Amino acid sequence: MTEQAIKVMVVDDHPMWRDAVARDLAEAGFDVVATAGDGDQAVRRARATSPDVLVLDLNLPGKPGVQVCKELVGGGDLPVRVLVLSASGEHADVLEAVKSGATGYLLKSASTAELLDAVRRTASGDAVFTPGLAGLVLGEYRRLAAEPAPERGAPEPNAPRLTERETEVLRLVAKGLSYKQIAERLVISHRTVQNHVQNTLGKLQLHNRVELVRYAIESGLDTP
């Protein structure tokens, strides 16, 4: 996906901040298709404009950001990836956002360059987190994966089969490596890594990299 083709929507209840982020993205070549100042407006405008990436604040009037995320990502009718841009680095906020379907989480203390890079990487499927938060999320998934799941029975005989290379990529995703790092490790192109991940998502009927990490950890692929 080229930078010019990436459609972005910015949601924040502070007009000056919202306009500044939208302006920075537009000046960098992104297509800012909409902005919104509250949760209900965000859901309506996202469904009307179908952005590739939603840059979303959590603290919104009317409908909180996590609910916006649940409705847009959980519904499955909109192939949008959500990058949370929040002033809060509280662990509970981060985990709630990720569980609601957010692909990444960036603090508002990030630089403009970090934001632009995060939006590019989010659009290409990378899970982007402010340093220190990625380990928190992986740790939480490991904790959840360790809990008993009574409704999960034996694997179905017709369960999708991953190729050896897809499994290899999935194992590195579960260890928290970026697509670039995976490409370097396996001596393949970034695009090839993306293709393997997209094929795996399709086979497993998952929606984003966060769900993929959860699946990989539950399957024990994050351990040697």
C-alpha positions as CSV (number, residue, x, y, z in Angstrom):
1,M,0.0,0.0,0.0
2,T,1.6,3.3,-1.1
3,E,1.5,6.2,1.3
4,Q,-0.6,8.3,-1.1
5,A,-3.3,5.6,-1.1
6,I,-3.6,5.4,2.6
7,K,-6.9,6.9,3.7
8,V,-6.9,8.1,7.3
9,M,-9.6,9.5,9.6
10,V,-8.7,11.4,12.8
11,V,-11.0,11.3,15.9
12,D,-10.3,13.6,18.8
13,D,-12.5,15.8,20.9
14,H,-10.0,18.7,21.0
15,P,-10.3,20.7,17.8
16,M,-6.8,22.2,17.8
17,W,-5.2,18.8,18.4
18,R,-7.4,17.1,15.8
19,D,-6.7,19.7,13.2
20,A,-3.0,19.6,13.8
21,V,-2.8,15.8,13.5
22,A,-4.9,15.9,10.3
23,R,-2.7,18.7,8.9
24,D,0.5,16.7,9.6
25,L,-0.9,13.6,8.0
26,A,-2.1,15.5,4.9
27,E,1.2,17.3,4.5
28,A,3.0,13.9,4.6
29,G,0.9,12.7,1.7
30,F,-1.9,10.7,3.5
31,D,-5.5,11.1,2.3
32,V,-7.4,12.5,5.3
33,V,-10.9,11.5,4.4
34,A,-12.7,12.7,7.6
35,T,-12.3,13.9,11.1
36,A,-14.7,13.6,14.1
37,G,-15.0,15.1,17.5
38,D,-17.2,12.5,19.3
39,G,-17.9,8.8,19.3
40,D,-21.2,8.7,17.5
41,Q,-19.9,11.0,14.8
42,A,-16.8,8.8,14.4
43,V,-18.8,5.7,13.8
44,R,-21.1,7.4,11.2
45,R,-18.2,9.1,9.3
46,A,-16.0,6.0,9.3
47,R,-18.8,3.9,7.8
48,A,-19.4,6.7,5.2
49,T,-15.7,7.1,4.2
50,S,-14.1,3.7,4.8
51,P,-10.7,4.8,6.0
52,D,-7.8,2.4,6.0
53,V,-6.6,3.7,9.4
54,L,-8.5,5.3,12.2
55,V,-6.4,7.5,14.4
56,L,-8.5,7.4,17.6
57,D,-8.5,9.1,20.9
58,L,-10.0,7.1,23.8
59,N,-11.5,9.9,25.8
60,L,-14.5,11.0,23.6
61,P,-17.9,12.5,24.5
62,G,-21.0,10.5,23.9
63,K,-19.4,7.2,23.1
64,P,-15.9,6.2,24.4
65,G,-13.1,5.3,22.0
66,V,-13.1,1.6,23.0
67,Q,-16.8,1.4,22.0
68,V,-16.1,3.1,18.7
69,C,-13.3,0.5,18.1
70,K,-15.6,-2.4,19.0
71,E,-18.4,-1.3,16.7
72,L,-16.1,-0.6,13.7
73,V,-13.6,-3.5,14.0
74,G,-15.8,-6.1,15.7
75,G,-18.6,-5.7,13.2
76,G,-16.4,-7.0,10.5
77,D,-18.2,-4.9,7.8
78,L,-15.4,-2.3,7.7
79,P,-11.8,-3.3,7.0
80,V,-10.3,-0.5,9.1
81,R,-7.3,-0.7,11.3
82,V,-7.3,1.4,14.5
83,L,-4.3,3.2,15.9
84,V,-5.1,4.7,19.3
85,L,-3.5,8.0,20.0
86,S,-4.0,8.7,23.7
87,A,-2.6,10.8,26.5
88,S,-3.0,7.8,28.8
89,G,-0.3,5.2,29.2
90,E,-2.3,3.4,31.9
91,H,-2.0,-0.3,31.4
92,A,-5.7,-0.9,31.8
93,D,-6.5,1.6,29.0
94,V,-3.9,0.0,26.7
95,L,-5.3,-3.5,27.3
96,E,-8.9,-2.5,26.9
97,A,-8.1,-0.8,23.6
98,V,-6.3,-3.8,22.2
99,K,-9.1,-6.2,23.4
100,S,-11.6,-3.9,21.6
101,G,-9.7,-4.5,18.3
102,A,-7.1,-1.7,18.2
103,T,-4.0,-2.6,16.1
104,G,-1.7,-0.3,17.9
105,Y,-1.4,2.2,20.7
106,L,0.7,5.4,20.6
107,L,1.0,8.1,23.3
108,K,0.4,11.7,22.4
109,S,3.9,12.5,23.6
110,A,5.1,10.8,20.4
111,S,6.8,13.0,17.8
112,T,5.2,13.8,14.4
113,A,7.7,11.5,12.7
114,E,6.8,8.7,15.1
115,L,3.1,9.2,14.4
116,L,3.6,9.2,10.6
117,D,5.6,6.0,10.8
118,A,3.0,4.4,13.1
119,V,0.2,5.2,10.6
120,R,2.2,3.8,7.7
121,R,3.0,0.6,9.7
122,T,-0.6,0.3,11.0
123,A,-1.9,0.5,7.4
124,S,0.5,-2.4,6.4
125,G,-0.7,-4.6,9.3
126,D,2.0,-4.0,11.9
127,A,1.0,-3.8,15.5
128,V,2.6,-0.5,16.7
129,F,3.0,0.3,20.3
130,T,4.8,3.1,22.2
131,P,8.0,1.5,23.6
132,G,7.3,-0.6,26.7
133,L,3.7,-1.3,25.9
134,A,4.2,-4.1,23.4
135,G,5.7,-6.3,26.1
136,L,2.7,-5.5,28.3
137,V,0.2,-6.6,25.7
138,L,2.1,-9.8,24.9
139,G,2.3,-10.6,28.6
140,E,-1.4,-10.2,29.0
141,Y,-2.1,-12.5,26.0
142,R,0.2,-15.1,27.6
143,R,-1.8,-14.8,30.8
144,L,-5.1,-15.2,29.0
145,A,-3.8,-18.1,26.9
146,A,-2.8,-19.9,30.1
147,E,-6.4,-19.7,31.5
148,P,-8.6,-22.7,30.8
149,A,-10.9,-22.4,27.9
150,P,-13.6,-25.1,28.3
151,E,-15.5,-24.2,25.1
152,R,-12.3,-24.8,23.0
153,G,-12.5,-28.5,22.0
154,A,-10.2,-30.7,20.0
155,P,-9.0,-29.2,16.7
156,E,-11.5,-29.9,14.0
157,P,-10.4,-32.4,11.3
158,N,-11.0,-29.8,8.6
159,A,-9.1,-27.0,10.4
160,P,-7.1,-24.8,8.0
161,R,-3.5,-26.0,7.5
162,L,-0.7,-23.4,7.4
163,T,2.3,-23.9,5.3
164,E,5.7,-24.4,6.9
165,R,6.7,-20.8,6.0
166,E,3.4,-19.4,7.2
167,T,3.9,-21.1,10.6
168,E,7.5,-19.8,10.7
169,V,6.2,-16.2,10.1
170,L,3.5,-16.7,12.7
171,R,6.0,-17.8,15.3
172,L,8.0,-14.7,14.8
173,V,4.9,-12.5,14.9
174,A,4.1,-14.1,18.3
175,K,7.5,-13.1,19.6
176,G,6.7,-9.5,18.9
177,L,9.0,-9.0,15.8
178,S,7.9,-6.3,13.3
179,Y,7.4,-7.3,9.6
180,K,10.7,-5.6,8.8
181,Q,12.5,-7.7,11.4
182,I,10.8,-10.9,10.2
183,A,11.9,-10.1,6.6
184,E,15.5,-9.7,7.7
185,R,15.4,-12.8,9.9
186,L,14.0,-15.0,7.1
187,V,15.9,-13.2,4.2
188,I,12.7,-12.4,2.3
189,S,11.0,-9.2,1.3
190,H,8.7,-7.1,3.5
191,R,5.9,-7.6,1.0
192,T,6.4,-11.4,1.1
193,V,6.0,-11.3,4.9
194,Q,2.8,-9.2,4.5
195,N,1.4,-11.7,2.0
196,H,2.1,-14.6,4.4
197,V,0.4,-12.8,7.2
198,Q,-2.7,-11.9,5.0
199,N,-2.9,-15.5,3.8
200,T,-2.8,-16.7,7.4
201,L,-5.4,-14.3,8.6
202,G,-7.7,-15.5,5.8
203,K,-7.1,-19.2,6.6
204,L,-7.7,-18.7,10.3
205,Q,-10.6,-16.2,9.8
206,L,-8.9,-13.6,11.9
207,H,-9.2,-9.8,11.4
208,N,-5.9,-8.3,12.5
209,R,-2.4,-8.9,13.8
210,V,-3.5,-8.6,17.4
211,E,-5.8,-11.5,17.0
212,L,-3.1,-13.4,15.2
213,V,-0.7,-12.9,18.1
214,R,-3.4,-14.2,20.5
215,Y,-3.9,-17.3,18.3
216,A,-0.2,-18.0,18.0
217,I,0.3,-17.8,21.8
218,E,-2.7,-20.0,22.4
219,S,-1.1,-22.5,20.0
220,G,2.2,-22.4,21.8
221,L,4.1,-20.9,18.8
222,D,5.8,-18.2,20.9
223,T,7.9,-20.8,22.7
224,P,10.8,-22.7,21.1
